[in-house]
Amino acid sequence: MKRPEAIGPTAAIGPTAAIGPTAAIGPTAAIGPAAVMPRPHRIVEVDALRGFALCGIFLANVLVMSGLDGLGGGSAGPTASGLDQVAHWLVMALVQTKFYLLFSFLFGYSFILQMDAAERDEAPFAPRMLRRLLGLFVLGALHAVLLYPGDILTTYALLGLVLLAARAVAPARMWRAALWVYGVVAALYLLLGAAVALAGTGEGDGGLAASAAELTTAYRGGPADVVRANMDAWSDILAGLLMMGGMVVAAFLAGFVAGRRRLLADTGTPDRTARLRRICLWGLAVGLPGGVLMAAGTVGPLGARWEIPMFIVGMLTAPALSAAYACGLLLWFTTPRGARLAPAGRMALTNYLVQSLVMALVFTGYGAALYGRVGAAAILGGALLFYGFQLAASTWLMSRHRLGPVERLLRAVTLWGRPAPRG
């Protein structure tokens, strides 16, 4: 079974994208009633946060696509070195389940930007957004079948209907709904974790090993074997959607409220800086211990009995760490170098799909078939190098074009016509 990070959620990664649920936007007062003011057509902070989240999603996905990270796994590779174990442990503690929340929040935030765009164009919003969600769903289905079954586009396309239906709800009520959703999901997860911890241990590991061996054979086989393995993984994807759907919806709602209150566009005030610092410190205090427990349960040193319970603890505290990341980045964005991630975020959908294509060529029978053959440290180092290349390429492309290639296609579907050329 794939980890939720890999099967969790990019509309958020796409052009409408978007920190974690409730905690990601700090105290309720931060999104309380406020006058709604005109917004710019693009917000650099949103693009830069999306570019940052793109890197985190890649680091989580590449471990799954390489065959190193699956629920019941916890291995850093067949001949894992100490460096491999450390690299895998750090990803579980600092990355896993944190970045899909960041994307989910940004998806909700960018939903407001899409509404603003429709209003500027004097076009009805609902048909536009339905076409956009349908386009994301089709892209996601193709992506899941051909490249990477842990697709997030289909998840966002389906759950985005919740935002579309609730878009007229008052921000204060939507914020309360986000808190309720998170609370109910947290209670259910804690009950599940307690039941697993009490039930005992590790029986059935032989079945998991056999399943992993079959998956390895398939991904090292020909293209037809890869497609069949991707389609067979859809049951895991559905389970992940059911498990993570509540957290995603809570993050969508929180991001939508933040968009209404212009939290990412309201920059440069002393009060905002102090608030971001407080949220960052609070988020680290809550989120880091949860991440450490998640890594201890899934990678080590805790035993298999604690894998799922500790994963749940880490998942429930992940919004706090997502909030800390986001607020720290927003503080950094006030510096001259702060906007360097924005070009990658502007064409995040293209970059996300290219990442999956490269992973498929490296790890499956489409290309080198290195599935299960490379250690975590080398995989993560290679992923970071490739992301650096994407940053450079995105900067070059965005200096010459208004949209990335896949963003242009999705924009044409959304508008049901050709996007306007760059001004």
N, C-alpha and C positions, 0 to 999 in steps of 0.2 A: 504493500500500500504506500502510495506516495505521501510525503509530508504535506500538510496543508499549505505551507508556503508555496510549494510548487504547483498545487492545484487550486490555490486560492486566487486570487485574482492575479487588458489594459484598456478598456476605455480610459481607465485612470492612467494607463500608460499611453494612451492615445491622445489625440488632440484635445479631447474634452477633459483630460485628466485632472489626477489629483493626488496624511498623517493618520493617525489611528483614530479609533472611535473617541468616546467621551473625553478621555484625559488629554487627547491630542490638542485640544484647544483651550485647555486650562479651565479655571474656575468659571462658574456660571456667569459671574459678573462680567466676564470678558466678552460675552455675547448677548448681554442684556439689551433692552430696547435702545435703539439709537437711530438717528436720522439717516435715511438712505440717501447717499449722494451719488452723482454720476461717477461711473468707473471708466478707466482707460480701456482701449480695445484689447491690449495684452498687459499682463502683470508679470514683470520679470521674476518676482519672487515665486509665483506659481510655476513658471517654466523651470526655474533653478531647482526648486524642491522636487519637481518631477524628474529632472535629470539626476539628482542625487538618489532618488528612490529607484530609478532605473538600474543603477549600479548594484544596490542591495538585492533587488529581485534577481539579477544575473548571478550573483554569488550564491544565492540559495538554489536557483534552478540548475546551475551547472553541476552541483554535487549530485542532484537527482539524475540528471541526464547522463552523467558519467558512470552511474551505477554505484555510487558510494553512500547515498543517503536515502534510506527508506524506512518506514516505520517498522520496527523490529530489527533494524540494521544496527546503526550506531557504530559502524566500522568506518575507518578512514581509508580502507583499501585492503586488498588481499595480502600485501606485504607492507603494511603501514609502519612507517618509521615514527619516532617520537615527534618529529616536526609535522608529519601528517596528522597525528592525533591532536597536536596543539592547534593546527590550522582548522581542523574540523570542529574542535571544541569552541574556538572563538566564533566561528560562524553560527553555531547553534546558540551561543550566549548572546551575541550582539546583533545578529541579522535575522535569524529564522523567526517568522511570524511578525516581525516589526515593520517590514517594508511594504507588505501588501496592505497593511493598515494605512500607511502613509499614502499609497495610491488611492485607496478607497476614500479617504478624506478629501484628497484632491479631486477625485471624480465628482463628489458632491459639490465641492466649491466651484468647479468648472461648469457644473450644471447651470449655475447662476449666470456665468459668462455666456453660455449658449442662449439663455433666455434674453439676456441683454442684446445679443447679436440679432436675434429674431425681432426684437422690438425696434432696434435701429433700422432694420430692413423693412419694417412694417409688414412682416410675414407671420402667419400663424405658427405658433411654436410647436404644438403637439404633432402635426404631421412631419415637421422637420426632425424632431427628436425621435419619432418612431422610425423614420428612415435611417437615422444615424445608428440607433440601436440594432436595427435589422442588419445594417452593413457590418457592424462590429460582430454580430452573431455569425454571419456567414464567414467573415475573415477568421474568427475564432475556431469555427468548425473545421475549416480547411487546415488551419494551423495545427489543431489537435490531431487530425488524421495523418497529415503528411510529415510534421516536424516534431512536435512536442506535446504529449497528451496532457501535461500540466498547464493547459491554456487558461488564461484569465479573461480573455475577451468575451467568451460565451457567458461566463459568470456575471460579468458586469453588464452585458446586454440584457440578461434576464432580470437581474435585481435592479437594474436601472429603471424598470417599469414602476418600481415602488416610488422612486422620486418623481417620476412623471405623474403618477396618480396623486401624490401628496404635495405637489408644488404650490398649491394655494393655501396650505396650512400656515398659520401664523408661526413666526420663528420661535416664539417662546414655547408653544405647544410642541413644535417639532423637536426642540431641545429636550423637553421632558420625555418625549417618545424615545429619543436616542438613549436617555438614561435608563428608561424602563427596559428597552430591548437588551441593553448591555447587562442590566441586573438579572433579568430572567435567564439569559444565556450563561452568565457566570454561575448562577445557582445550579443549573443543569450540569454544567461542566464539572463543578465541584462534587456533585453527587456521583457522576460517572467516575471521576478520579478516585473517590473514596471506595466505590464498589470494586474497581480494578485492584486497588491496593490491598483490599481485604480478601479478594478472591484467590490470590496466590499466584502462581508464577510461571512462566516460561514453558508450559507444556504446549506442544504444537510448534516448537521452534524448528523441528524437522520438516514440517510442512512449509514453513516460511523459506527454509533453505532450498527445498525442491522448487518452489515457485521462483526464487531468485535465480536458480540455475537455468530454468526454462526461459526466463526473461533475458538472461545473458546470451543464451544461444540465439534467441530471436533477434536481439539488437546487433549481434555480430554477423547475422545472416544477410540475405539480399534485401533489396528495397521492399519486396512484397512481404518479407518477414517483419520488417520494421513497421510497415503500415498495419499489419495484422496485430502486432504487439501494442501499437498505439491505440487501436480500436478496442482491444481486450482490456485496456486500462480504464475504459470509460466508467466501469462500475466503481473503481476507486475515485474517479473524478466526481461522480455523483455523491459518493459518501463524503468526500471533502466539501462539496458544496453544501450538503446538509449540515455538516459540522461547523463550517465557517460562515455560513450564510448570515447568521444573526449578527456576528461581529462586523461583517461587511455592511449590512444594512445600517447598523448603529453608526458606523463611520460615515456612510453616505449622508445620513441625516445631520450628523454633526458638521460635516463639511458644507452642506447646504446652508445651515444656519450661519456658519462663519462667512460664507459668501454673501449672504444678506447683510451682514454687519461689516463687510469690507476689511476683515481682520488682516489679510495679507497685503492689502493695498495701503493701509494706514501706517505709513512708515515715518521714522525720524523723530517721534515725540519722546520726551523723557519718561513719561508714564508707561509708554509701550515698551521701552527698553527695560525698565525695571520689572515689568510684568513678565517679559520673556525670560529674564534671568531667574525669576522665582520659579516659573514653570519648569525651566531647564533643570534646576537643582532638585526640585520635587520629583520630577520624572526620573532622574538618575537614581535618587534615593529609593524609589519604589521599583523601577524597571530593571536596574542592574542585578539586584539579588534574585529577582525572578528569572532573569536570563541565565544566571549562574546555576540555579537549580535545574532549569531546563537542560543545560549542557551536561550537568552532572548525571541526570537521569538517562539521557539519550546517548551520550558518548562515554561517560564514565566519570567518577568511579562507582556510582550506585548501580545496583543490579537491575536485571530485566523487570523485576516486579515493580520498580519505581519509574519505569520509562514513561508510560502513559500519564500517571499522576503528575510527575514533574513537568512533562510537556504541557499539561493543562495549566499548571501554576504559571509557567512561563508565558503561555498564551494569554492568560488573563491579566498579567502585569505588562504585557507587550505595549498596550496603548500608552503607558507612562513613559516607556523608553522611546517610543515613536514621537511623543510630545517633546521629550528632551532633545532628540535629534533635530526636529523641526525648528524649535525655538533657538537652539544653538546656531543652526544655519541661517535663520532670519537675522540673528545678530551679526553673523559674518557677512551677510549680504549688504550690510551698510558700509562695508569696506570696498575699495576700488576693485578688488579681485572677486568680490562676491557673486558677480554675474557670470562667471566663467562656465557654470554648469547649465546656464539657460539654453544655449543652442541645442544641447542634447535633449533637453526637455521639450523643446518646440517640435522636434521630430521623434518623440519617444516611441510612437507606434512603429515607425520604420525601424528604429534601433532595436526594439524588442523582437521584432520578427527576424531581423538580421542576426541577432544573438542566437535565436533558435536554429536558424539555418546553419550557422557556424558550428553550434553544438552537435547538430545532426551529422554534419560532414566529418567532424572529428571523432565522435563516439559511436556512431552506428554504421550499419552496412552501406549507407549512402557513400561513405568515404573510407576513413582509416580504421573504423570498427574498433576503437580503443575502449569500448565499454568495459568497466571493471578492471582495467589494466594499468591505470595511472593513479598515483597517490594524491591525496587532497591538497598538499602544499603546492605541487606542480600545477594542478588544475586551477586552484584559486589564483596563483601567480599569473598564469596564462590569461585567466578571465580579466584580471585587473589591467594587464597590458592591452588586451583587446578593447576594454572599455576606454582606456586612454586614447587609442586610435579612433574610437567612435566620437570622443569629445572633439578631437582635432577635425575629423571629417565633418561633423555636425556644424562646427564653427565656420568652416569653409563653405558648406552648402547654404547655411542660413544667411551668409553674407551676400549670396547671389540669388536666393529664391525665398519666396514667402512661406512655402510649405514643403515638407518632405514628400517623397514619392507616394507613400501609402496614405499620408495625411491628405494629399491632394485627391486621391481616389475617394477616400471617405467623405471629404468635403463635397465632392461632386455628387455623391449619393445623397448626402444631407440636403443640399440645395436643389437636387435633381436638375443639375446644370453645371456648366463649367465654372470653376472658381475664377474670380476676377484676377487679372495679372497684378503683380506687385507694383505699388505706386512709387 
